[in-house]
Amino acid sequence: MVVLPPVELNMPAVALTDLVHVIRSKNAGPTLLTLDLFFRDRHGYDCAIQSPQLSTASVAHLYGCAPARISRYDMADLCAIKFTLPRKVCAGSPGDGDVYGAQQHGPLLGVML
């Protein structure tokens, strides 16, 4: 679990899982992975997009890749954030334990904002 300080000094940390109704991962082609976060409401989304815990650098640290290899898409109309990052192994290759990429969202479950 990665715990970083809250955004504001007087604001208690809140679990990402308390703000979202869907966290999922899936393939974005054989060499990329997509992480989707769909927030319950606009307030949770607004807190999340400002949080350093959901920066590309923080997500890169969680997934063990360079920040420059991660793209983040903020979708205000959907109250959603999407990250795209390289898979460690091409989907379906020897050593790939998750051919669909559907089990790769786990590191996000412990994030505190």
N, C-alpha and C positions, 0 to 999 in steps of 0.2 A: 504494500500500500504506500502511495506517495502522499505525504501531508505537507503542504506548503502553507505559509501564513495567510489568513483571510485578506480579502481585498482592502477592507477598511480596518483600522485598529480597533474600533468599538463594535465591529460586526462579528458575531460568532461564525465559525466555519460551518458550512452546510454540505452534506453529501450530495454529489452530483446525482446520485440515484434518487434523491428526494425531489429533484427539480424536473426530471425527465419522465416521460411515460414510455419511451422506447429508446434503448441503446442497442444497436445492432452492427454487425460487421458482415461484409460480403465481398466477393471478388469484384474487381473492376477490370476484367480481362485476366489473363493467366499470370501476369506479373505485378499487378497492383491490387491493393486492398482498400476498401472504403469503410469508414467508420461513420455511422449516422447517429446523431443525437436529436431527438424530437422532444421539445420541452412542453410541459403541462400548460404554461401560460407565458405571456409576454414578460412578466417580471422575472421569472426564472431564466428566460432567454437573455434578457438584458444583463442580469448578473453574470451569466456564463460568458458572454462575448467580451466582457471587460476583465474577466479573471485571468491572471497570469498562468493559472494551472491548466488552462485550455489553449495556451499559446502553442504555436508550432514547435517551439523549443521544448516545452514541457511534454508534449505528446511524443516528440522524437525521443526524449529521454525514456519515456515509458516503453517505447517499442524498439529501442536500441538502434536507431538510425539517425542520420544527419538531418538537422532541421531544414536544410535546403531541399531535401528530398520529399518533404511533406507539403501538401497544399491544403489550405483551409478555406472553406466556402461558408460564409454566413448568409443564411436565407431568412431574413426578417419576416417575410410574408408567411412563412411556414413555421416560424419559431423553431428553426432547426440549424444545426451546425454539421457540416460534413468535412471529414478529413480524408485525403487520399494519400497513400504511402506505398512504397514498394514492399512486395512480399519477400520474405527471407528466401523462399524456395518457389520456383515456378509451380503453379497449380498442377497437380497430378504427377509431378516428378518424384523420383525416389526420395524419401525423407519428408515428403509433404504429409503431415498428419491431419490436415483439414482442407480437403480438395475444394470445398465451396467457400472457404474463408469465413464461415458462419460462427466460428468459435473464437474469433480473435478480439472480441470486444472486452474480454476479461480484465485487462489492466485498467480500463476506464471505470470499472465498478468500485474501485477503492479511492477514487479521486475526491478530495475535499476542496470546496471552493471557499 
